[in-house]
Amino acid sequence: MMKPCTRVMVMGALAMLLPFGVDSAQAAPLEKAVATAASGSSVDAVIDRVVRQRTPVQKLSAHDAQVLREQLQAQYQSLSSVEQRRIFAAALAAKSDEAASATIDALANAVQANARAMAADMVAQSTKSRLQQNQQLTPKLGGGDDDLVFVATAGPCRVADTRFGIFVDWPGPIAGGGARQIYVYSVIAGYDWSLYQGGTGTAGAGNCAGTVFTGTAPVAVVATISVTNTSSTGALRAWNGGTFLTTGAVAAWSPFGTQANTTVVAIDRSIPLYPGSGPFKKDIGVQNNSGTPIDVVVDVVGYFIENTATPLQCTNVTNSSISTANVDVVVSAAACPAGYTPTGINCASSASGGDGVKVIKSYISPLGGGTPTTGTCRFENTGGASQTYWGYLTCCRVPGR
């Protein structure tokens, strides 16, 4: 765990990420245009109000309160200019604590909506050959690549911050041309993001509730990625951390600029890592293509997981038996129980070795469309002896529906 004195020494660096509400001449200007110069102060006033509300309720330290402030500011900066104007208008009208909270909720909803749209675009634009070569989001999805479920964290969870140089595997700023592997979820509760990646909190607790996956792993992360402490023009890539850099930049900056962007990044722990980004493979990678060091901060807001197949719950129903020597016999199965749908029918008789009885037709009713409700069997008896006939209907449903 990071020593308390270390945190005190680097608190000044926290103020350099975003300028809203920062009383520091070193605060770097935003490179991404906002609606107006006043929008920062208006939105920041709402953010400050919400942070003040949450500090006693969530028992936030001064450091954690500053992190929350940064996270919300970064999310605002990552929105499009149209969305910024909408949040700005809500902030201007927010005259109460409730209205301020509603504005921040609208900010979170906008971030999540953008993430869902980005994931849908990634799936729609990918072809099979591109998937094999680029290792984008959808190669992990198999046949269900159009059926993703978004799972949000309790709040923005800071999983990584290079401004905290901890040890040799997490040495601080990312060098020019360098790359870094980053964990964005945990397989155990209690994983300490600050101990290993300079983040805050612990997996499964506080704002980081929802970052633990003990079963099926997420296929992509939705994160606000911020770049600061820059000194030359550059761009940051964020991808699954594999050998090949196949994605475009998630953030670009001018010298001494600061940038934030909420994006969807594919996750894969099983592939070879990008050269020099190690020492071992984690979930995603970030790469600095500028010629000078930068600091990178990663705040997770949610994940995309595969909507796994659920076994159907099925049962068989049958009619009362019919015994007859008729040549033409029609048997209708009983209707399915409420909530179940007919999926198949099996026709049977008491005839031994044929005895001149055969099934000439079986079908699920009604024919010609509509919602199926029952099934019908039609037999032909040319043997002359009386036989007993049954129609067994298989009825299924998705459990819980």
C-alpha positions in Angstrom: 0.0 0.0 0.0 1.2 3.5 -0.8 2.6 5.3 2.3 0.6 8.2 3.6 3.5 10.6 3.0 3.6 9.6 -0.6 0.0 10.6 -1.1 0.7 14.0 0.5 3.6 14.6 -1.8 1.6 13.9 -5.0 -1.6 15.7 -4.1 -0.4 18.7 -5.9 -0.3 16.6 -9.1 -3.9 15.8 -8.7 -4.9 19.4 -9.3 -3.1 19.4 -12.7 -5.6 16.9 -14.3 -8.5 19.3 -14.9 -8.8 23.1 -14.4 -12.4 23.3 -13.1 -12.3 24.6 -9.6 -8.5 24.2 -9.4 -6.7 27.0 -7.6 -3.4 26.5 -9.3 -1.4 28.4 -11.8 -0.1 25.0 -13.1 -3.5 23.7 -14.1 -3.3 22.7 -17.7 -6.0 24.1 -20.1 -8.5 21.8 -21.7 -7.7 21.0 -25.3 -11.3 19.9 -26.0 -13.6 22.9 -26.6 -16.4 23.4 -24.1 -19.6 25.2 -24.8 -18.4 28.5 -23.4 -15.7 29.7 -21.0 -18.4 30.0 -18.4 -19.6 26.4 -18.8 -16.7 25.1 -16.7 -17.6 27.3 -13.7 -21.3 26.4 -14.0 -20.7 22.7 -14.3 -18.0 22.8 -11.7 -20.3 24.5 -9.2 -22.7 21.6 -9.6 -19.9 19.1 -9.3 -18.6 20.8 -6.1 -22.1 20.8 -4.7 -22.5 17.1 -5.3 -19.0 16.3 -3.9 -19.9 18.2 -0.8 -23.1 16.2 -0.5 -21.4 12.8 -0.9 -18.4 13.5 1.3 -20.1 13.0 4.6 -22.5 10.3 3.4 -19.7 8.2 1.8 -17.1 9.3 4.4 -14.7 10.5 1.7 -11.3 11.8 2.7 -10.0 15.0 1.2 -8.0 13.0 -1.3 -11.0 10.8 -2.3 -13.2 13.9 -2.7 -10.7 15.4 -5.0 -10.6 12.2 -7.0 -14.4 12.2 -7.3 -14.3 15.8 -8.5 -11.7 14.9 -11.1 -13.7 11.9 -12.3 -16.9 13.9 -12.9 -15.0 16.7 -14.6 -13.3 14.3 -16.9 -16.6 12.7 -17.8 -18.0 16.1 -18.7 -15.0 16.9 -20.8 -15.3 13.6 -22.6 -18.8 14.5 -23.9 -19.5 16.0 -27.3 -20.1 19.7 -27.5 -23.9 19.1 -28.0 -24.0 17.0 -24.8 -21.9 19.5 -22.9 -24.3 22.2 -23.8 -27.2 20.1 -22.5 -25.5 19.4 -19.2 -24.4 23.0 -19.0 -28.0 24.1 -19.3 -29.1 21.7 -16.6 -26.2 23.0 -14.4 -27.3 26.6 -14.9 -30.9 25.7 -13.8 -29.7 23.6 -10.8 -30.7 25.7 -7.7 -31.0 22.9 -5.2 -29.1 19.8 -4.0 -31.7 17.6 -5.7 -31.3 19.4 -9.1 -27.5 19.2 -8.8 -27.7 15.5 -8.2 -30.1 15.1 -11.1 -27.6 17.0 -13.3 -24.8 14.6 -12.3 -27.2 11.6 -13.0 -27.8 13.1 -16.5 -24.0 13.3 -17.0 -23.6 9.6 -16.0 -26.5 8.6 -18.3 -24.9 10.5 -21.2 -21.6 8.7 -20.7 -23.3 5.3 -20.5 -25.4 6.0 -23.6 -22.3 7.0 -25.5 -20.6 3.8 -24.4 -23.5 1.6 -25.6 -23.5 3.5 -29.0 -19.8 2.9 -29.3 -20.1 -0.8 -28.6 -22.9 -1.1 -31.2 -20.8 0.7 -33.8 -17.8 -1.5 -33.1 -19.9 -4.6 -33.7 -21.7 -3.2 -36.8 -18.5 -2.1 -38.5 -16.5 -5.3 -38.0 -16.2 -8.0 -40.6 -15.0 -11.5 -39.9 -11.5 -10.9 -41.5 -11.1 -7.6 -39.6 -12.0 -9.4 -36.4 -9.3 -12.0 -36.9 -6.6 -9.5 -37.7 -7.5 -6.6 -35.4 -8.5 -8.4 -32.2 -11.2 -5.8 -31.6 -14.2 -6.1 -29.3 -16.2 -8.7 -31.3 -13.7 -11.6 -31.6 -14.4 -12.4 -28.0 -18.1 -12.6 -28.6 -18.3 -15.8 -30.7 -21.8 -16.1 -32.2 -23.4 -13.6 -29.8 -21.5 -10.6 -30.9 -24.6 -8.5 -31.3 -25.9 -9.3 -27.8 -23.9 -7.3 -25.3 -25.1 -6.4 -21.8 -23.8 -3.2 -20.1 -23.0 -3.6 -16.4 -22.2 -0.3 -14.6 -19.9 0.2 -11.6 -21.3 1.9 -8.5 -19.5 5.0 -9.6 -16.4 6.0 -11.6 -13.8 3.6 -10.2 -10.2 4.9 -10.5 -8.2 1.7 -11.4 -5.0 3.4 -12.6 -3.0 6.6 -12.2 0.5 6.9 -13.4 1.1 10.1 -11.3 1.7 7.7 -8.4 5.0 5.9 -9.1 4.8 2.8 -6.9 7.4 0.3 -7.9 9.2 -1.2 -10.9 6.1 -2.6 -12.5 4.3 0.7 -12.1 7.0 3.3 -12.4 5.0 6.5 -13.0 4.7 8.4 -16.2 4.6 6.6 -19.5 7.7 7.4 -21.5 7.6 8.8 -25.1 6.8 5.9 -27.4 6.1 3.6 -24.4 3.1 1.5 -23.4 1.7 0.2 -20.2 -0.5 -2.8 -19.3 -3.5 -2.1 -17.0 -6.0 -4.2 -15.0 -9.5 -2.8 -15.3 -11.4 -5.6 -13.4 -10.6 -8.0 -10.6 -11.3 -11.7 -10.1 -11.3 -11.3 -6.3 -13.0 -8.8 -4.0 -10.6 -6.5 -2.2 -8.0 -6.0 -4.9 -6.3 -2.8 -4.0 -6.0 -0.5 -7.0 -3.8 1.9 -5.2 -1.3 -0.7 -4.2 -0.6 -1.9 -7.7 -1.7 0.8 -10.2 -1.9 4.0 -8.3 -5.7 4.0 -8.4 -8.1 4.4 -5.4 -10.4 2.2 -3.4 -10.6 -1.6 -3.6 -12.4 -3.9 -6.0 -16.0 -4.6 -5.0 -16.3 -1.7 -2.5 -17.4 1.9 -2.6 -17.4 3.4 -6.1 -15.6 0.2 -7.2 -18.5 -2.0 -6.5 -19.2 -3.9 -9.7 -15.5 -4.3 -10.7 -15.3 -8.0 -9.6 -16.0 -10.9 -12.0 -15.5 -14.3 -10.5 -17.2 -16.2 -13.4 -17.5 -15.1 -17.0 -15.1 -12.2 -17.6 -16.2 -9.0 -19.3 -15.3 -8.6 -23.0 -14.8 -4.8 -22.9 -14.5 -2.0 -20.4 -16.1 1.5 -20.6 -13.6 3.9 -19.1 -12.8 7.6 -19.0 -9.2 7.9 -19.9 -7.4 11.1 -19.1 -4.0 12.3 -20.3 -2.1 15.1 -18.4 1.3 16.5 -17.7 2.2 16.6 -21.4 5.0 18.6 -23.0 4.7 17.7 -26.7 2.0 17.0 -29.3 0.9 13.4 -29.1 -1.9 10.8 -29.0 -2.8 7.9 -26.8 -4.0 4.5 -28.0 -6.0 2.2 -25.8 -6.6 -1.4 -27.0 -6.6 -4.9 -25.7 -2.9 -4.7 -25.0 -2.0 -7.4 -27.6 1.1 -7.5 -29.9 -0.5 -5.4 -32.6 -1.5 -1.7 -32.3 -4.8 -1.9 -34.3 -7.0 0.9 -32.9 -7.1 4.7 -33.4 -6.2 7.2 -30.8 -8.6 7.7 -27.9 -7.1 11.1 -26.9 -4.9 13.6 -28.7 -3.2 16.7 -27.2 -1.1 19.7 -28.0 2.0 20.6 -25.9 1.0 21.0 -22.2 -2.6 20.1 -23.0 -4.9 17.8 -21.0 -7.4 15.6 -22.6 -10.1 13.1 -21.5 -12.3 10.7 -23.4 -14.8 8.0 -22.4 -14.3 5.0 -24.7 -14.9 1.3 -25.0 -11.8 -0.9 -25.0 -11.7 -4.6 -25.7 -10.3 -6.8 -22.8 -8.1 -9.9 -23.2 -5.7 -11.4 -20.7 -4.9 -14.5 -22.8 -3.0 -13.0 -25.7 0.7 -12.0 -26.0 1.4 -8.6 -24.7 2.6 -5.6 -26.7 6.5 -5.5 -26.6 7.9 -3.4 -23.7 4.5 -2.9 -22.0 5.0 -5.7 -19.5 6.3 -7.4 -17.5 3.1 -9.5 -18.0 -0.3 -9.3 -19.8 -3.1 -7.5 -18.1 -6.6 -6.5 -19.4 -5.8 -3.5 -21.7 -2.9 -1.5 -22.9 -2.3 2.2 -23.4 0.5 3.6 -25.7 2.0 7.1 -25.8 3.0 8.0 -29.3 4.5 11.4 -28.4 8.2 12.0 -27.8 7.9 12.9 -24.2 6.5 11.3 -21.0 2.8 11.7 -20.1 0.6 10.7 -17.2 -2.5 8.6 -17.8 -5.5 8.2 -15.5 -8.2 5.5 -16.0 -11.7 5.7 -14.4 -13.9 2.7 -15.1 -17.6 3.4 -15.4 -18.8 -0.1 -16.6 -18.3 -3.2 -18.6 -19.8 -5.1 -21.5 -20.4 -8.8 -21.0 -21.7 -11.5 -23.3 -25.4 -12.3 -22.8 -24.8 -16.1 -22.3 -27.2 -18.7 -23.5 -29.7 -20.0 -21.0 -30.9 -23.6 -21.2 -34.6 -23.8 -21.9 -37.0 -25.2 -19.3 -39.1 -27.9 -21.0 -42.0 -30.2 -20.2 -44.2 -32.7 -22.1 -48.0 -32.7 -22.2 -50.3 -35.2 -23.8 -54.0 -35.7 -24.5 -56.2 -38.3 -23.0 -55.6 -41.5 -24.9 -57.9 -42.4 -27.8 -58.7 -46.0 -28.7 -60.3 -46.8 -32.0 -60.3 -49.1 -35.0 -61.0 -46.2 -37.4 -58.9 -45.9 -40.5 -58.3 -42.1 -40.1 -57.4 -41.0 -36.6 -56.7 -37.4 -35.4 -55.3 -36.7 -32.0 -54.8 -33.2 -30.5 -52.3 -32.8 -27.6 -53.3 -30.7 -24.6 -52.3 -27.1 -24.6 -49.0 -26.0 -23.1 -49.0 -24.6 -19.5 -49.2 -20.9 -19.2 -45.9 -19.2 -20.2 -44.7 -22.2 -22.2 -44.6 -22.4 -26.0 -44.9 -25.6 -28.1 -41.5 -26.5 -29.7 -42.2 -30.0 -31.0 -44.6 -33.0 -31.1 -44.2 -36.7 -30.9 -46.9 -39.1 -32.1 -47.2 -42.7 -30.7 -49.6 -45.6 -30.8 -50.1 -49.0 -29.2 -49.5 -50.8 -32.5 -46.9 -53.5 -32.3 -44.5 -53.9 -35.2 -46.6 -51.5 -37.3 -49.9 -53.5 -37.4 -50.9 -51.3 -40.3 -50.6 -48.1 -38.3 -48.5 -45.2 -39.5 -48.3 -41.4 -38.8 -49.2 -39.5 -41.9 -49.0 -36.0 -40.5 -47.9 -34.2 -37.3 -47.8 -30.4 -36.8 -47.9 -27.7 -34.2 -51.1 -25.7 -34.4 -52.2 -23.3 -35.7 -50.9 -23.8 -39.2 -50.2 -20.8 -41.4 -48.8 -18.5 -38.8 -49.9 -17.1 -35.4 -48.7 -18.1 -32.0 -48.5 -21.9 -31.6 -50.7 -23.2 -28.9 -51.0 -27.0 -29.3 -50.1 -29.9 -31.6 -51.9 -32.5 -33.7 -51.1 -36.0 -34.9 -52.9 -37.8 -37.7 -52.7 -41.6 -38.1 -53.7 -44.1 -40.7 -54.8 -47.5 -39.5 -55.1 -50.1 -42.3 -54.7 -53.1 -40.0 -58.3 -53.2 -38.8 -57.5 -53.8 -35.1 -58.4 -51.2 -32.5 -55.3 -49.2 -31.3 -54.6 -46.5 -28.7 -53.1 -43.2 -29.9 -51.3 -40.4 -28.2 -49.9 -37.0 -29.1 -47.0 -35.8 -26.9 -46.3 -32.1 -27.1 -43.0 -30.6 -25.9 -43.4 -27.2 -24.3 -40.5 -24.9 -23.4 -39.8 -21.5 -21.9 -36.9 -19.3 -20.8 -36.5 -19.7 -17.0 -37.8 -16.8 -15.1 -40.1 -15.5 -17.8 
